[in-house]
């Protein structure tokens, strides 16, 4: 999932009659945690946010600069 996927997913959920709009939560695992945080912040409608195994910025930069 990418940032571009969040809006259509939320729109799909909002269109479902069997989904309680007051109980929509985002879950992110690993790098998906960053996407979930961004979606919760900018897409709106998020009542809960669950993040697991959030990568640190230091570890991400270190992994990208290894030779």
C-alpha positions in Angstrom: 0.0 0.0 0.0 1.2 3.5 -0.8 -0.1 7.0 0.0 -2.0 6.9 -3.3 -4.0 3.9 -2.1 -5.3 5.4 1.1 -7.9 7.8 -0.3 -9.7 5.1 -2.4 -9.6 2.6 0.5 -11.2 5.2 2.8 -13.7 6.1 0.2 -14.7 2.4 -0.2 -15.1 2.1 3.6 -17.2 5.2 3.8 -19.5 3.9 1.1 -20.2 0.6 3.0 -23.4 0.6 5.1 -22.0 -2.2 7.2 -19.1 -0.1 8.5 -19.5 2.1 11.5 -17.9 5.4 10.4 -17.2 6.2 14.1 -15.0 3.1 14.4 -12.6 3.3 11.5 -9.0 2.5 12.5 -5.7 2.5 10.6 -3.1 -0.3 11.2 0.5 0.0 10.0 3.2 -2.6 10.1 6.9 -1.7 9.4 7.1 0.9 6.7 3.3 0.8 6.5 3.3 2.5 9.9 4.5 5.7 8.2 1.8 5.4 5.6 -0.8 4.8 8.3 0.4 7.8 10.3 0.2 10.0 7.2 -3.3 8.7 6.3 -4.6 9.2 9.8 -3.2 12.8 9.7 -4.3 13.9 6.3 -7.2 11.7 5.2 -9.4 12.2 8.2 -12.0 9.9 9.6 -9.5 7.9 11.7 -10.7 7.1 15.2 -7.8 4.8 16.2 -4.2 4.3 15.0 -2.3 1.0 15.6 1.4 0.9 14.7 3.7 -2.1 14.9 7.4 -2.4 14.3 7.8 1.3 13.4 11.2 1.8 11.7 13.3 4.5 13.2 14.6 7.3 10.9 18.2 6.4 12.0 17.8 2.8 11.0 16.1 3.7 7.7 18.9 6.1 6.7 21.6 3.6 7.8 20.1 0.9 5.7 19.9 3.2 2.6 23.6 4.3 2.9 25.2 0.8 3.4 27.7 0.0 0.7 
